[in-house]
Amino acid sequence: MLVATALVLLLPTLHRMPLQYVGSLSGYEAFVPNGQTINYNGHTDPEGDLILSNGTTIQNVVWNGQYAGTIIQNHNQIVQLNNQFVGQTDPVNNQQYVPLQDFYVIKGQVPIEQVTINGQTYYVIEANNINPANIAGFYTYVNWVSNYI
């Protein structure tokens, strides 16, 4: 009995709130991965920020569902490019390479669910509830991301 109780206490706790929609009906919102991942419902999902069209930034956001693996792969490639080139000088134009950041724009409102995992609050984008035609990936100079939204 003691072993069973200990196992229950060690398992991750998950508490969910109802699905809600954030952002503008006609605006553009953006998920900006930060390089961290989380195991959510048995899947590895990217973490980051959600920048709303009104300038509000929601932190501790998890992208769950369609394109999660692609976002992780794309972000890893951007990190590799940054590690390889940032700080070096481009021999063609003699300018220094700048750090890049990938981000994923969603047209319209974003379905999110507030969850608590082991005492930490996350906002999970339920990407399977977004029309794939309303999602586009981009990359730019890291300091220009908010200019695109």
N, C-alpha and C positions, 0 to 999 in steps of 0.2 A: 504494500500500500504506500509506503514511504517513497519508493522508487517511482511509482506512477505519479504521485503528487509532484515530485521533483521534476519529472519530465514535462508535466503540464506547465509548471512555472518557468521552465527554460524555453519553451516554444515561443516564437514571436507572437505578440498580441496584435490584433488588427481590429480597428474600430472604424466604421465607415459612416459618412454622412450622405444625405441624398445628393444625386447628381444635380448640378446647377450650371448655368451658362453665364460666362463672363465675357466682357468686351462689347463691341458695337456690332449691331446687325449688319451695317454696311462698311465697317472699318476693317482694318487688318491688324492682327495680333501676331506676336512672334515668340517662338520657343527658342531659347539660346542655351544650348548644352554647355555644361561646365566641366565635362570630363569624368564626372562621377557616375556610377551606375548603382542601381538598387535591385535586389531580387524582390519582385512584386508578383504575387500570385503564380509563382513558379517560373517567371520569365525575368530575364535581365533587361532592365529598362534604363534609358538615359535620364539623368537628372539635370536640372538647370533652372533658368528663370523664364517667366512668362511676362513679356512686355506688352501691355495693352495699348490700344491706339490713343488713349488719353494720357499716356506717359506713365501710368502706374506700373510698377514692377512687382510681381509676385514671386517670391523666392521659394525654394524647396519644392519645385515642380518636377513631376515625373511624367514622362511621355510613355503611355501604355497603349499597346495595340499596333495597328499597321505602321510600318516604317521604323519601328523602334530599333531593330537591328541595323537598318540602313543608316540611321542617325548616328549610332555608335560607331559604325565603320567610317562614315564620312568625317566625324569629329576626330577619330584617331588619325586619319590621313592628314587633316589640318595640323594636328599636334606634331606629326612627323615633319611636315614641311616647315613649321615654325622652328622646331629644334634644329633642322638642317640649315636653314637660311637666315633667320632673324639675327641681326647684328653684322651680317656680311654685306659687302657692297656688290651691287649688280654691275657686272663689267660692261654692260651695254650702255646704261644711262648714268653710271657712277653714283647712284643713290643707294642708300641702305634699305635692305628688305625690312618690312614692317610686319608685326604679328597679324595673322589673319584669324577670323572667327567665323564659324558657320552658324546659320540661324535658319529657322523654318517658319515661314509666314503662313498664317491661316486666315482665309477670308471669312469674315463674319464672326459670330460668337463661338467660343471655345467651351466644349463640355468638360467640366472638371468635377472631381469628387474629392472632398476633404477626407483624408484617412489618417489614422494614428497608428504607427508601427513602432512598437517598443518605446512608447512615450514621445516619439517625435512626430510632429504634424507635417504631412505632405499634401500637396495638391496634385492629384493625378489627372492628367489629360486623357480622357477616354477617346483615343484617336480613331477607334473603329466607328465612332458616331459622327465622324467628319467626312464629308464627301471628298474623295481623293482629288477631285478636280479643284478643290479649294485649299490645297496644300502645295507649297513650293519651297525648295531649299535654295539658299544663297550662301555666299561667303563674301566678306569684305574686310577691310582694315578694322581691327578690333574696336577702335574708338568711334567708328562710324555706324555701328549697328543701330543705335537709337535713332539716327537720322533717317534710316530706311523705313521705320515703322510709322 
